[in-house]
Amino acid sequence: MKDLTQGSVVKHLVQMATFLAVSMVVQTLYLLADLYWVGRLGKEAIAAVGLAGNLTIIVLALTQMLGVGTTALISQAAGQKDQPRAELVFNQSFVMSILIAAGLGVVGFLLRGPYSDALSADATTAALARSYLLWFIPGMLLQFPLVALGSALRATGIVKPAVGLQVLSVVLNMVLAPLLIFGLVGLPKLGVTGAALATFISILVADVLMIIYFEKKYHYLRFRAAQWRPQFKTWWAMLRIGLPAGAEFALLFLYIVIVYGIIRNFGPAAQAGFGVGARVMQALFLPVVALSFALSPVVGQNFGGRHGDRVRQSVYAAIGLASALMLVLALVAHYWPAVLIRGFSQDPRVIAFGSEYFRIVALNFVAAGIVFSSSSVFQGIGNTIPPLLSSLTRLVLFALPLVILSRRAGFEIREVWYLSVGSQIFQACLNLFLLRRELRKRLAFPETTDFLAGAAVS
């Protein structure tokens, strides 16, 4: 375990964020490479993979629920030097990950067809989306145990092994994808299905290697079969923190579904432009996402150890770094959007739609960085209700005017992006207000209270 309650807060943040960013950069390189190969199959294939890939938001919502609760409780226990409590949470999190994955798998396959048919712009796109989901859904289910184990490592300040395994898995994915998509070296030509199958195989390898690492190398947290019987008090402690964080991603999924539903009347080129733009934007956001992932355990350990001054230092450093990074990325996206899109599609209409999307949404990049950072602070403290309320407010401010405007004659797609910008900026302001109030309240530590027990049940 790495003690994050000692030493420079900024150094801890930068070191952890750097390793996490490496993993995320490699992962995104795969996503972009996958999109590049799929792009050779036509705009319908791009739209189908983008549409099917939106289900990852649901997976992210559930894994966020699991990961945030796991990270918060283990990091707080580590800050209190309570190793038995940390190990109990670890084992309960692993069991919960298996059960959630099994339930989601049943629902996913039942809804695979209706989802694809409902949101696709045409029958070809719908058929390709169904084919992609055939192997993509199992691949996403394998993310659950991987997230549970990775979150436990991150909570104790350990990120290098998880990053190494992630890089290895992604490299395997990048190699397999073109082989299975185009049927190279004697393999069957599977098209978009091949891209999904490559994802499944690579994540399966990562799961196996992660379990081997815990069994052979890591000793602070160990698998204990005696602790696998569900303990609902511990589950509730994790869910109380994780559910609001997961619900934020569920709201994001609802946001994307609304966008796809609104722009479907503009045709597959518009959906493809948005799909490419959203994927590339995920890549641009990687440094700030890595920083926010590093922030949660730093805040959690120092909060568990009652180091209020170090919690505040973490907040100021992370928000400052995030804002500076996002400002630079906003300038790139606003002034050179076509360059970002052209590498993945040569269709002039796709480039036009994607470029307009980037020029406008670049205006909310700094606000997005503030939202990421402030939400991670709430996660580390163990109160994720405030950022959920701000996310819900943003969705309402975006969706209601959009539905009204979309029914008006002369409605243009750029109105969707401007509404998104305005609602995101409002969310950032609300997050900062709520965070300031939270820090005033939660950093006034009582001296005679068993803090960890209070954090687990409050």
Buried (B, 14 or more C-beta within 10 A) or exposed (E): BBBBBEEEBBEBBBBBBBBBBBBBBBBBBBBBBBBBBBBEBBBBBBBBBBBBBBBBBBBBBBBBBBBBBBBBBBBBBBBBEBBEBBBBBBBBBBBBBEEBBEEBBEEBEEBBEEBBBBBBBEEBBBBBBBBBBBBBBBBBBBBBBBBBBBBBBBBBBBBEBBBBBBBBBBBBBBBBBBBBBBBEEEEEEBBBBBBBBBBBBBBBBBBEBBBEBBEEEBEBBEBEEEBEEEBEEBBBBBBBBBBBBBBBBBBBBBBBBBBBBBBBEBBBBBBBBBBBBBBBBBBBBBBBBBBBBBBBBBBBBBBBBBBBEBBBBBBEBBBEBBBEBBEEBBEBBBEEBEEBBBEBBEBEBBBBBBBBBBBBBBBBBBBBBBBBBBBBBBBBBBBBBBBBBBBBBBBEBBBEBBEEBBEEEEBEBEBBBBBBBBBBBBBBEBBBEBBEEBBEEBBEEEEEEEBBEEBBEE
